[in-house]
Amino acid sequence: MREVCPSEREVRPPKREVRPPKREVRPPKPEVCPPKREVCPPKREVCPPKREVCPSKPEVCPPKPEVCPSKREVRPPKPEVRPSKREVCPSKQEVCPPEAGGLSPQSPKNRDQVLAAAILQQCSRLNHQNLIPFGNCCFIHNRVYSNMLNYSERPYYSFSEYLKKKYPVKAYRVSLDAGFSCPNRQNRNSSGCLFCGEEGSRAPYLGNTDDIAEQIRRSVAFLKSRYKAKIFLLYFQAFSNTHAPVNELKAIYDFALAQASFAELIISTRPDCLSPEKVELIASYQSQGIDVSVELGLQTSHNATLELVKRGHSYEDFLKAYHWLDDARIPTTVHLIFGLPHESQRDMLSTVERVAQLKPHGIKIHNLHIVKNTALYEMYKSGEFQAFSWKEHLETLIAALEILPPETVIMRLTCDTLPAKLAAPLDFPPKARFLQILEQEMTQRNTWQGRLYHH
Ligand code: SF4
């Protein structure tokens, strides 16, 4: 080996001294991210005005941007905050989804479509083989099962609409007090049903005369001069108009019918005041070209209430009389009273349900009037029961109309009493106003007569 000169060793610099220290070589990191506060623009107002936001959709406002808008995560505000009509908050009435397959509740045409579909469905369930749909009617065994499109003016089939369809010009009833009494009163001055006033359902405008010919002459003359009336319906209204032997009844009916030209004979009575012979007599006028119908007082189907108000007949008496009339093909109108003492709304509606199953030609529903100087008035004064308020009557009526057959004619929905004789209720709206409220309520609730009727 060669010997290295010591001087050579000294020439080499020591390695460690040549390398610069690591830390000094690296340049300091540049500042790449500017301070946030200086870059972000001020927050913007992204929420829409409060009025246009649906309360049922709480997330209409986008979240407030906490990050710089230049970064992707930040959502832009939604351009459309007002949804289309159908999606608008259900708290707004005009956008509530209509019932019955999306048909508008307001349009009579659409309501009729719903009714027509419902009746066809019912008919086919009843008797598919014999179902003959004809226009808007259904016939089963040649009998009109239903004509659900009878009414279009109101959410129920009113008597005036029925008359309009039946006669070419307006027809008028001529009310008559033929001097009958009632088996529930020994005479006109004794008491009968607790609610019965001294007039016994006699029309207040009849005046004092008992003369049948005079009553008819006056009424017809008045209707002709005031309304140019041409069609008249003779209406035996006061007390029980079958409360006499058959031969007497015939004499009275014949005499009254001869006083003017009448298209119809309407007889109001009570169930225990009919017999097959009397029914036969009434039916016989049909062969003379005069339409006949009978109004039958039931008031309630609950025998306990019938006893309480001293009606003097039972629900079974009513059924017997009703079937005599039905068998003789005499159209029958049933009278009911809402608000009788101690009856609940459920009681009243169960009466309506029973009557609905009979499919009567017509129905009259009165709200209970407490007339001064009656036995009912004494009960009321002693606090035994409360008067039926107009709001209770309204609610019960709507529920009743819903379960009645659509083809049953609604002859009356309120009661008339002279103000001087009425003790309660005193805050009932005038009849026209009440019917207007009823109509508005039913339209608003998208309901109508027969909507819940089940055969
Ligand atoms: S049945 Fe008629 S007329 Fe006879 S007492 Fe009763 S309400 Fe009066």
Residues whose N, C-alpha, C, O or C-beta is under 5 A from the ligand:
A	BS01	SF4	C182 N184 G192 C193 C196 G200 F239 S240 R270
